[in-house]
Amino acid sequence: MSDLRQLTGKRVVMTGGAANIGRSSAVLLAQHGASLVIGDIDESGVAETIEQIEAVGGTAQFVRTDVTSEDDIRNLVGTAAESLGGLDVGFFNAGLQRSGQVTTFDVADWDALFSVNPRHCFLGAKHLVPHLEAAGGSIVFTASLAAIKGGPGLTGYSASKGAIVGFNKALAAELAPNGIRVNTICPGWIDTPFNQPAIEFMGGRESQEEAVRQVVPLGRQGSPDEIASGVLYLASDASSYMTGQILVVDGGVA
Ligand SMILES: NC(=O)c1ccc[n+]([C@@H]2O[C@H](COP(=O)([O-])OP(=O)(O)OC[C@H]3O[C@@H](n4cnc5c(N)ncnc54)[C@H](O)[C@@H]3O)[C@@H](O)[C@H]2O)c1
């Protein structure tokens, strides 16, 4: 019987796999045959992710990584390439959110957003590409609906995720001659604790849920699993004629 799993034999390095979108994606990629190396600052969160991966018959390992450190990212990618014998996919999903009005927004928060969100995508690509060159491959970034549709209190977050979308376009053009594809997933409102700063800015959970009912045509928040299936599509050869694109998974907002 043929193997219908979309990532059989593929070697994946990823960031931000300790919970929620990253965890659901890691488990789904593993279910589809990928071997993974996961970089994160949250060791116990990734340990739980690895347990779930092993429960579905997959394999994964953890490399402690603060994505704001170039040394850590170089080490993550190098360790993954050595341990898996090369790399086929990079999934850069780690992210940070801060909310606040522009007039009072702290420059330290702005810098923190940029040091995690777009800067780590750049560093990831910089150190991953030499390992992908020979094999071809796929790079996937996690941006956000906020990159293409703004909202009050989200100037810093939107700007940092918008930078990923611009980086995605240029990198895709640069790497296409090498047969490497680059795409970005833009989740809308996904129900995870990540949104707490935005929820507080909006006046609490009830106000946020009301806003979601008003703004999201499907009338609800998404789940991490609903983003993971988009990540699987972009990482795998199912999207082999797609590069430089954003995949917006947002219940119909954009
Ligand atoms: N939840 C949403 O509504 C939503 C919407 C759009 C985009 N996103 C994006 O999806 C991604 C995952 O979000 P989530 O909702 O699963 O939240 P999450 O908080 O569970 O995921 C963030 C991950 O990044 C890791 N991380 C943060 N800073 C790090 C650092 N310095 N070094 C290493 N790892 C670090 C965290 O440990 C965690 O594993 C993020 O990039 C986020 O911006 C989320």
Ligand as a Chemical Component Dictionary entry (heavy atoms), coordinates in Angstrom:
data_LIG
# 
_chem_comp.id                   LIG 
_chem_comp.type                 NON-POLYMER 
_chem_comp.pdbx_formal_charge   0 
_chem_comp.three_letter_code    LIG 
# 
loop_
_chem_comp_atom.comp_id 
_chem_comp_atom.atom_id 
_chem_comp_atom.alt_atom_id 
_chem_comp_atom.type_symbol 
_chem_comp_atom.charge 
_chem_comp_atom.model_Cartn_x 
_chem_comp_atom.model_Cartn_y 
_chem_comp_atom.model_Cartn_z 
_chem_comp_atom.pdbx_ordinal 
LIG N1  N1  N 0  -2.847 32.922 18.686 1  
LIG C1  C1  C 0  -3.166 33.738 17.696 2  
LIG O1  O1  O 0  -4.291 34.273 17.613 3  
LIG C2  C2  C 0  -2.157 34.040 16.618 4  
LIG C3  C3  C 0  -2.593 34.792 15.510 5  
LIG C4  C4  C 0  -1.689 35.102 14.520 6  
LIG C5  C5  C 0  -0.383 34.676 14.598 7  
LIG N2  N2  N 1  0.006  33.957 15.672 8  
LIG C6  C6  C 0  1.415  33.528 15.696 9  
LIG O2  O2  O 0  1.486  32.134 15.861 10 
LIG C7  C7  C 0  2.705  31.802 16.534 11 
LIG C8  C8  C 0  2.393  30.869 17.682 12 
LIG O3  O3  O 0  1.471  31.511 18.556 13 
LIG P1  P1  P 0  0.598  30.714 19.648 14 
LIG O4  O4  O 0  -0.735 31.332 19.663 15 
LIG O5  O5  O -1 0.735  29.253 19.419 16 
LIG O6  O6  O 0  1.317  31.188 21.001 17 
LIG P2  P2  P 0  2.433  30.521 21.930 18 
LIG O7  O7  O 0  2.754  31.539 22.954 19 
LIG O8  O8  O 0  1.970  29.192 22.405 20 
LIG O9  O9  O 0  3.645  30.304 20.938 21 
LIG C9  C9  C 0  4.800  31.094 20.936 22 
LIG C10 C10 C 0  5.993  30.160 20.979 23 
LIG O10 O10 O 0  7.174  30.946 20.785 24 
LIG C11 C11 C 0  8.097  30.585 21.806 25 
LIG N3  N3  N 0  8.993  31.727 22.050 26 
LIG C12 C12 C 0  8.667  32.985 22.397 27 
LIG N4  N4  N 0  9.771  33.734 22.562 28 
LIG C13 C13 C 0  10.832 32.910 22.301 29 
LIG C14 C14 C 0  12.245 33.093 22.308 30 
LIG N5  N5  N 0  12.823 34.266 22.625 31 
LIG N6  N6  N 0  13.018 32.024 21.970 32 
LIG C15 C15 C 0  12.468 30.827 21.668 33 
LIG N7  N7  N 0  11.142 30.609 21.660 34 
LIG C16 C16 C 0  10.333 31.635 21.969 35 
LIG C17 C17 C 0  7.228  30.245 23.013 36 
LIG O11 O11 O 0  7.924  29.510 24.008 37 
LIG C18 C18 C 0  6.128  29.442 22.323 38 
LIG O12 O12 O 0  6.514  28.095 22.112 39 
LIG C19 C19 C 0  3.353  33.128 16.935 40 
LIG O13 O13 O 0  4.345  33.474 15.985 41 
LIG C20 C20 C 0  2.208  34.111 16.841 42 
LIG O14 O14 O 0  2.650  35.420 16.551 43 
LIG C21 C21 C 0  -0.833 33.616 16.690 44 
# 
loop_
_chem_comp_bond.comp_id 
_chem_comp_bond.atom_id_1 
_chem_comp_bond.atom_id_2 
_chem_comp_bond.value_order 
_chem_comp_bond.pdbx_ordinal 
LIG N1  C1  SING 1  
LIG C1  O1  DOUB 2  
LIG C1  C2  SING 3  
LIG C2  C3  SING 4  
LIG C2  C21 DOUB 5  
LIG C3  C4  DOUB 6  
LIG C4  C5  SING 7  
LIG C5  N2  DOUB 8  
LIG N2  C6  SING 9  
LIG N2  C21 SING 10 
LIG C6  O2  SING 11 
LIG C6  C20 SING 12 
LIG O2  C7  SING 13 
LIG C7  C8  SING 14 
LIG C7  C19 SING 15 
LIG C8  O3  SING 16 
LIG O3  P1  SING 17 
LIG P1  O4  DOUB 18 
LIG P1  O5  SING 19 
LIG P1  O6  SING 20 
LIG O6  P2  SING 21 
LIG P2  O7  DOUB 22 
LIG P2  O8  SING 23 
LIG P2  O9  SING 24 
LIG O9  C9  SING 25 
LIG C9  C10 SING 26 
LIG C10 O10 SING 27 
LIG C10 C18 SING 28 
LIG O10 C11 SING 29 
LIG C11 N3  SING 30 
LIG C11 C17 SING 31 
LIG N3  C12 SING 32 
LIG N3  C16 SING 33 
LIG C12 N4  DOUB 34 
LIG N4  C13 SING 35 
LIG C13 C14 SING 36 
LIG C13 C16 DOUB 37 
LIG C14 N5  SING 38 
LIG C14 N6  DOUB 39 
LIG N6  C15 SING 40 
LIG C15 N7  DOUB 41 
LIG N7  C16 SING 42 
LIG C17 O11 SING 43 
LIG C17 C18 SING 44 
LIG C18 O12 SING 45 
LIG C19 O13 SING 46 
LIG C19 C20 SING 47 
LIG C20 O14 SING 48 
# 
